[in-house]
Amino acid sequence: MLDMSQIERIRDMLADGYTPTEVKETLGVSYPTIRKYAQEDDFSPQRPKASERPSKLDPYKALIGEMLEEDRHCYHKQRHTAKRVFERLRAEHGFSGSYSTVQRYMKEIRSKGPRDESVRLGWDPGTMQVDFGQADFDYAFGGGRARMHYLPMSFPYSNHEVCEVFADEKDVCVCQGLKDCFEHIGGVPPVIVLDNATEAGRRWRDVIVESDLFRRLRLHYGFTARFCNPNAGKEKGNVEGKVGYTRRNFFVPVPEVDDLQDYNRGLAETLDAHSEKRLHYEKGLSWADLFQADKAHLLPLPKKPFDVVKWASCTTDGYGRITLDGCHRYLASPSLACVSLTVGVRAFTVEIDAPDGTPLRTYRRRSGKLFTSDEDPLALLEPLSMKTRAFTQSSVCALFDEDVRDAFGSMATDELKGQVKVISRLAQAYGMGITAQAFSEALRATRKMRPADVEMCCARIRAQGTGTKAARELGTRLADYDVFMLRGGDRDGQAAAEG
């Protein structure tokens, strides 16, 4: 191909009267070339054309097409990547080319196919997005390190976020998280966008099926719920980003959690302080300042708070236990074997009512697929006071230190019966953890376990705020029940117990 200086020389010689033969002999070009440039009337720069060169991948392109055709019938998260195609070609078909060759070809194929275009969405102030994420926590009640579920609730207009941590993703957790968020920010977002996979509800094309509890919550607070299409995270991109942002910035290193509700209250304060420091990437104001515009569009809170609970009727087994989720047992009372009881399931607790409808037991709610069994020591103390000799072999006795258990084992029946009554009375007043620790301290100090000495130790331990680490906790953690024990109580029957 001639350059522009050669083309210009040809045209100049012809214009000066030279014949084509003279131009040919002088410049060494052919007659067709001379005719071409003599007749050319457009010297505009031409679009470059891609050169087709043979590739090492050519013999394998049909195989790649078969792989991609199979992908059309597979789960979208288990389709071939360029790396996986390269590995299969090399291992199964002896391909000797480079990974970059396969990568370029895969990119070319996908660019020709139908694409799901992304459009930047605008969000009105007050709109909230909700999704679940997962992270590991050192959760004492869960027995150590456990994979927990956290619920970021973000406002795309300001980037402000509220977040709570739960043991699972049940609808009671979604509803509890939303209720806590409303009360924390002082209002209700008029529109809430939720992930399609939450137990609050699901969308299939134009059909939306909500859980009964979520529907009640929505009607109570008056907000509009929008469920995303399946596998369409871009429809709530702000909270999708918050899932990773929250895990990286607030859950590293792995947090230690004893009580989820206490942890969530602290997390809310941390996120509020974080919003004061962070500037919006476009608007130049802090998240907290922009959040004031979000708050201006919130609906007012209703006069009555919503009670997030799912009531059910459960039949106890022969030991007086109810079973939830097929694997989590909670003791109601040995005297309530094979009866139907009303049970209230909440995000963090399980409530069991007596047959007359009065509250009977409250447990921290278990989650997961492993079998668990929770027994409130107070539920066992009443029958154990009637069958005194069974006390030393019971799970309640196992909660005490070894020297205390040995002392119980050496007592006469009447003396042990009195001690069981003392344990029952003190556990109701101070909690089982403090009671067990007080027995140990009284025995070490006086070599006896006189009721008056034990009660004095209980009062001192509670006044000093001493924990329950001295109590031997096997299976059930004693401190878990202290929250639900009465903090006072009378002293009726003390003289009889001491006698």
C-alpha positions in Angstrom: 0.0 0.0 0.0 1.4 3.4 -1.0 1.8 6.2 1.5 0.3 9.7 0.9 3.5 11.2 -0.5 3.7 8.5 -3.2 0.0 9.0 -4.1 0.5 12.8 -4.2 3.5 12.3 -6.6 1.4 10.2 -9.0 -1.3 12.7 -9.1 1.1 15.6 -9.5 3.0 14.0 -12.5 -0.3 13.2 -14.3 -1.4 16.8 -13.7 1.9 18.0 -15.2 1.2 16.1 -18.4 3.2 13.0 -17.9 1.8 9.8 -19.5 0.9 6.8 -17.4 3.9 5.0 -19.0 6.3 7.7 -17.9 4.8 7.7 -14.3 5.2 3.9 -14.3 8.8 4.0 -15.3 9.7 6.9 -13.0 7.9 5.7 -9.8 7.9 1.9 -10.4 4.2 1.5 -9.9 1.7 -0.5 -12.0 -0.9 0.8 -14.4 -3.9 -0.3 -12.2 -2.3 1.6 -9.3 -1.9 4.7 -11.4 -5.5 4.5 -12.7 -6.8 3.9 -9.1 -5.3 7.0 -7.6 -5.9 9.1 -10.7 -9.6 8.4 -10.3 -9.8 8.5 -6.5 -12.1 11.3 -5.2 -12.1 10.6 -1.4 -9.0 10.7 0.7 -10.8 10.7 4.1 -9.3 8.4 6.8 -10.8 5.0 6.6 -12.0 2.9 9.5 -9.5 0.2 10.3 -10.6 -3.4 9.6 -9.9 -6.2 12.0 -7.5 -8.7 10.5 -8.6 -12.3 10.7 -5.7 -14.4 11.8 -5.8 -18.1 12.6 -5.9 -18.9 16.3 -4.9 -21.9 18.3 -8.4 -21.9 19.7 -10.1 -22.4 16.4 -10.3 -26.2 16.7 -11.8 -25.9 20.1 -14.5 -23.2 19.5 -17.2 -25.8 18.8 -16.4 -27.5 22.2 -16.7 -24.1 24.0 -20.0 -23.6 22.3 -21.3 -26.9 23.6 -20.2 -26.0 27.2 -22.0 -22.6 27.0 -25.1 -24.3 25.6 -25.2 -26.7 28.6 -24.8 -23.6 30.9 -28.2 -22.3 29.7 -29.9 -25.2 31.6 -27.8 -24.8 34.8 -28.0 -22.7 37.9 -26.7 -19.2 37.0 -24.1 -19.4 39.7 -22.6 -22.7 38.4 -21.9 -21.8 34.8 -18.5 -21.9 33.1 -16.1 -19.1 33.6 -13.2 -18.4 31.2 -10.9 -19.9 33.8 -12.9 -23.1 34.0 -13.2 -23.4 30.2 -9.4 -23.0 29.9 -8.8 -25.7 32.6 -11.2 -28.2 30.9 -9.7 -27.6 27.4 -6.2 -28.2 28.8 -7.1 -31.2 30.9 -9.6 -33.0 28.6 -8.6 -32.0 25.1 -4.8 -31.1 25.2 -5.2 -27.4 24.5 -1.8 -25.8 24.4 -2.8 -22.1 24.1 -2.8 -19.5 26.8 -5.5 -18.5 29.2 -5.7 -15.0 27.8 -6.7 -16.4 24.4 -9.6 -18.2 26.0 -10.5 -15.2 28.1 -10.6 -12.9 25.0 -12.8 -15.4 23.1 -15.2 -15.8 26.0 -15.5 -12.0 26.3 -16.2 -11.8 22.6 -18.9 -14.4 22.7 -20.7 -12.9 25.7 -20.5 -9.4 24.2 -22.6 -10.7 21.2 -25.2 -12.3 23.4 -28.2 -10.7 25.1 -27.1 -8.5 28.0 -28.9 -7.4 31.1 -28.1 -3.7 30.9 -27.7 -1.8 34.2 -29.4 1.5 34.7 -28.6 3.8 37.6 -31.6 4.2 39.8 -32.7 7.3 41.7 -34.1 6.9 45.2 -36.4 9.3 46.9 -35.6 10.4 50.5 -37.1 8.1 53.0 -36.9 4.9 50.9 -35.2 2.0 52.7 -33.6 -1.2 51.4 -33.3 -4.4 53.4 -31.2 -7.6 52.9 -29.5 -10.3 54.9 -25.8 -11.0 55.1 -23.7 -13.6 57.0 -20.7 -13.3 59.2 -19.0 -15.4 61.9 -19.4 -14.4 65.6 -18.0 -15.8 68.8 -21.5 -16.4 70.3 -21.4 -17.6 73.9 -25.0 -18.9 73.8 -24.4 -20.7 70.5 -21.5 -22.6 72.0 -18.6 -20.7 70.3 -17.9 -19.5 66.8 -21.1 -19.6 64.7 -22.2 -18.3 61.4 -24.8 -15.6 62.2 -27.1 -13.5 60.0 -27.2 -9.7 60.1 -29.8 -7.4 58.6 -28.5 -4.2 57.1 -31.3 -1.6 56.6 -30.0 1.2 54.4 -31.3 4.5 53.0 -29.9 5.0 49.5 -30.5 8.7 49.5 -28.2 9.4 52.4 -26.2 6.1 52.7 -27.2 5.9 56.4 -27.6 2.4 57.8 -29.2 0.6 60.7 -28.2 -3.0 61.3 -29.1 -5.9 63.6 -27.7 -9.4 64.1 -29.8 -12.5 64.4 -29.3 -16.2 64.7 -31.2 -17.0 61.5 -33.4 -15.4 58.8 -36.9 -16.3 60.0 -39.7 -13.8 59.4 -39.8 -13.0 63.2 -36.2 -11.8 62.8 -37.0 -9.6 59.7 -40.0 -8.1 61.5 -38.1 -7.6 64.7 -35.3 -5.9 62.9 -37.7 -3.6 61.1 -39.6 -2.7 64.3 -36.3 -1.9 66.1 -35.2 0.2 63.2 -38.4 2.2 63.2 -38.2 2.9 66.9 -34.5 3.8 66.6 -34.9 6.4 63.8 -38.2 7.7 65.2 -40.4 6.9 62.1 -41.4 4.5 59.4 -40.0 4.6 55.8 -42.9 4.9 53.4 -41.3 2.4 51.0 -39.2 -0.6 51.9 -37.4 -2.7 49.2 -36.8 -6.2 50.3 -34.8 -9.2 48.9 -36.9 -11.9 47.3 -35.3 -14.6 49.4 -36.3 -13.4 52.9 -39.0 -15.3 54.8 -41.0 -12.1 55.0 -42.3 -12.7 51.4 -41.5 -13.9 47.9 -42.2 -12.6 44.4 -42.8 -14.8 41.4 -43.3 -12.6 38.4 -46.3 -10.4 39.3 -47.4 -12.6 42.2 -46.2 -11.7 45.8 -46.8 -14.0 48.7 -46.2 -12.4 52.1 -45.9 -14.2 55.5 -48.8 -13.6 57.8 -46.6 -11.9 60.4 -45.0 -9.6 57.8 -48.4 -8.6 56.4 -49.6 -7.7 59.9 -46.4 -5.7 60.5 -46.9 -3.8 57.2 -50.5 -3.0 57.9 -49.7 -1.9 61.5 -47.0 0.6 60.4 -48.5 1.5 57.0 -45.5 1.2 54.7 -45.4 -0.1 51.2 -43.2 -3.2 50.6 -41.5 -3.9 47.3 -40.0 -7.3 46.7 -37.2 -7.6 44.1 -37.2 -10.0 41.2 -35.4 -13.3 41.8 -31.6 -13.0 41.3 -31.9 -9.2 40.8 -29.6 -7.8 43.4 -29.0 -4.6 41.3 -32.6 -3.6 42.1 -31.4 -2.9 45.7 -27.8 -2.1 45.0 -27.3 0.2 47.9 -28.0 -2.4 50.6 -26.1 -5.1 48.6 -23.1 -2.9 49.0 -23.8 -2.4 52.6 -23.8 -6.1 53.3 -20.1 -6.3 52.4 -19.3 -2.8 53.8 -20.7 -3.7 57.2 -18.9 -7.0 57.4 -15.5 -5.5 56.5 -15.8 -2.5 58.8 -17.7 -3.6 61.8 -17.3 -7.4 62.1 -13.5 -7.7 61.7 -12.0 -9.0 63.9 -14.7 -11.6 64.7 -16.9 -10.0 67.4 -17.6 -11.6 70.8 -21.3 -11.7 71.6 -23.0 -12.9 74.7 -26.5 -11.3 74.3 -27.7 -10.4 70.8 -30.1 -7.7 72.0 -27.3 -5.9 74.0 -25.0 -6.2 71.0 -27.5 -4.8 68.6 -28.1 -1.7 70.8 -24.3 -1.1 70.8 -24.1 -1.6 67.1 -26.8 1.0 66.5 -24.8 3.6 68.4 -21.7 2.7 66.5 -23.4 3.1 63.1 -24.9 6.4 64.1 -21.4 7.7 65.0 -20.0 6.3 61.8 -22.6 8.3 59.7 -21.4 11.5 61.4 -17.9 10.9 60.0 -18.5 9.7 56.5 -19.1 12.1 53.6 -21.4 11.1 50.7 -19.3 10.3 47.6 -21.3 12.7 45.4 -23.3 15.1 47.6 -20.4 16.3 49.8 -22.4 16.1 53.0 -22.1 13.6 55.8 -24.4 10.6 55.8 -25.9 11.9 59.1 -26.7 15.3 57.6 -28.3 13.8 54.5 -30.3 11.4 56.7 -32.2 14.4 58.0 -33.9 14.6 54.6 -34.7 10.9 54.9 -36.2 11.5 58.3 -38.4 14.4 57.0 -40.2 11.9 54.8 -40.8 9.2 57.4 -44.3 8.2 58.5 -45.1 8.7 62.2 -44.9 5.8 64.5 -48.3 4.3 65.5 -49.5 4.8 69.1 -49.2 1.1 69.9 -46.0 -0.8 69.2 -46.3 -4.0 67.2 -45.7 -7.2 69.1 -43.4 -9.4 67.0 -44.5 -12.9 68.0 -45.8 -16.1 66.3 -48.2 -18.0 68.6 -48.6 -21.7 68.2 -50.0 -24.7 70.0 -47.5 -27.4 71.0 -48.0 -30.7 72.7 -45.5 -31.7 75.3 -43.8 -35.1 75.4 -43.7 -37.5 78.3 -41.1 -35.3 80.1 -43.1 -32.1 79.8 -41.0 -30.7 76.9 -42.1 -28.9 73.7 -40.1 -29.2 70.5 -39.6 -26.4 67.9 -38.1 -26.7 64.4 -38.0 -30.5 64.9 -34.8 -30.4 67.0 -34.9 -27.8 69.8 -36.5 -28.9 73.1 -37.7 -26.6 75.9 -38.9 -27.9 79.2 -42.2 -26.5 80.3 -42.6 -28.7 83.5 -42.4 -32.4 84.3 -46.0 -32.0 85.7 -47.2 -30.9 82.2 -46.5 -34.1 80.3 -48.6 -34.8 77.1 -50.7 -31.6 77.2 -51.2 -28.9 74.7 -49.6 -25.5 75.6 -49.5 -22.1 73.9 -46.0 -21.1 72.8 -44.9 -17.7 71.6 -41.8 -17.7 69.2 -39.9 -14.4 69.1 -36.7 -13.3 67.4 -34.7 -13.9 70.6 -36.9 -15.8 73.0 -39.4 -18.6 73.3 -42.3 -18.1 75.7 -44.3 -21.0 77.1 -47.7 -20.4 78.7 -49.3 -22.5 81.4 -52.6 -24.2 80.6 -54.5 -21.3 82.1 -52.8 -18.8 79.8 -50.4 -17.3 82.3 -46.7 -17.0 81.4 -44.8 -20.1 82.6 -41.3 -20.2 81.1 -39.1 -18.0 78.9 -36.1 -19.3 77.1 -33.6 -17.8 74.8 -34.5 -19.2 71.3 -32.2 -21.8 69.7 -31.5 -22.0 66.0 -29.7 -24.4 63.6 -30.2 -28.0 62.8 -28.3 -29.6 65.8 -30.4 -31.1 68.6 -30.6 -28.9 71.7 -32.4 -29.3 75.1 -33.0 -26.4 77.5 -34.2 -26.9 81.0 -35.1 -24.1 83.4 -33.8 -25.3 86.8 -36.8 -23.8 88.5 -39.0 -26.2 86.4 -37.2 -29.1 88.0 -36.9 -28.0 91.6 -40.6 -28.5 92.5 -40.7 -32.2 91.5 -37.2 -32.7 92.9 -38.3 -31.4 96.3 -40.9 -34.3 96.3 -38.3 -36.9 95.1 -35.4 -35.7 97.1 -33.0 -38.6 96.4 -33.3 -38.0 92.7 -31.8 -34.5 93.2 -28.2 -35.7 93.4 -28.6 -37.3 89.9 -30.4 -34.4 88.3 -29.1 -31.8 85.9 -29.8 -29.2 88.6 -27.3 -30.8 91.0 -24.8 -30.9 88.1 -24.8 -27.1 88.0 -23.1 -26.9 91.4 -19.4 -27.3 92.1 -18.1 -30.8 93.0 -17.6 -30.1 96.7 -21.1 -28.8 97.0 -22.5 -31.9 95.2 -20.5 -34.2 97.5 -22.0 -32.3 100.5 -25.5 -32.9 99.1 -24.8 -36.6 98.6 -23.8 -37.0 102.3 -27.0 -35.4 103.7 -29.9 -37.2 105.2 -33.2 -37.2 103.3 -34.9 -34.5 105.4 -31.9 -32.2 105.4 -31.5 -32.5 101.6 -35.2 -31.8 101.2 -34.8 -28.6 103.1 -31.8 -27.6 101.0 -33.7 -28.2 97.8 -36.4 -25.8 99.0 -33.7 -23.2 99.9 -32.3 -23.6 96.4 -35.7 -23.1 94.8 -36.4 -19.9 96.9 -33.0 -18.4 96.3 -33.0 -19.2 92.6 -36.3 -17.3 92.2 -34.9 -14.3 94.1 -31.3 -14.2 92.8 -31.1 -16.5 89.8 -29.6 -19.9 89.6 -26.1 -18.8 88.7 -25.7 -16.6 91.8 -27.3 -19.3 94.0 -24.9 -22.0 92.9 -21.9 -19.6 93.5 -23.2 -18.7 96.9 -23.4 -22.3 98.0 -19.8 -22.8 97.0 -18.6 -19.7 98.8 -20.6 -20.5 102.0 -19.2 -24.0 102.0 -15.6 -22.8 101.6 -16.0 -20.1 104.3 -17.9 -22.1 107.0 -17.6 -25.7 105.9 -21.4 -25.7 106.1 -24.3 -24.6 103.9 -26.6 -22.9 106.4 -29.5 -21.2 104.6 -28.8 -17.9 106.3 -25.1 -18.0 105.2 -26.0 -18.9 101.7 -28.6 -16.1 101.4 -26.1 -13.6 102.7 -23.6 -14.7 100.1 -26.3 -14.3 97.4 -27.0 -10.8 98.5 -23.3 -9.9 98.6 -22.6 -11.4 95.2 -25.5 -9.5 93.6 -24.6 -6.2 95.3 -21.0 -6.5 94.1 -22.1 -7.5 90.6 -20.0 -10.6 90.7 -20.5 -12.9 87.7 -21.5 -16.5 87.8 -18.2 -17.9 86.4 -17.6 -19.9 89.6 -20.8 -21.9 89.0 -20.2 -25.1 87.1 -22.3 -24.8 84.0 -22.9 -28.0 82.1 -25.2 -28.0 79.1 -27.5 -25.1 80.1 -25.8 -21.8 80.9 -27.1 -20.6 84.2 -26.6 -16.9 83.4 -29.1 -17.3 80.6 -31.9 -17.7 83.1 -30.9 -14.9 85.5 -32.5 -12.4 83.1 -35.9 -14.1 83.5 -35.8 -14.7 87.3 -37.6 -12.6 89.7 -35.3 -10.0 91.3 -36.9 -9.9 94.8 -39.4 -12.4 96.1 -40.6 -13.1 99.7 -38.9 -15.2 102.3 -41.9 -17.2 103.3 -41.0 -20.7 104.4 -37.5 -19.9 105.3 -37.9 -21.1 108.9 -39.4 -24.4 107.7 -36.5 -24.8 105.3 -34.0 -24.0 107.9 -35.6 -26.5 110.3 
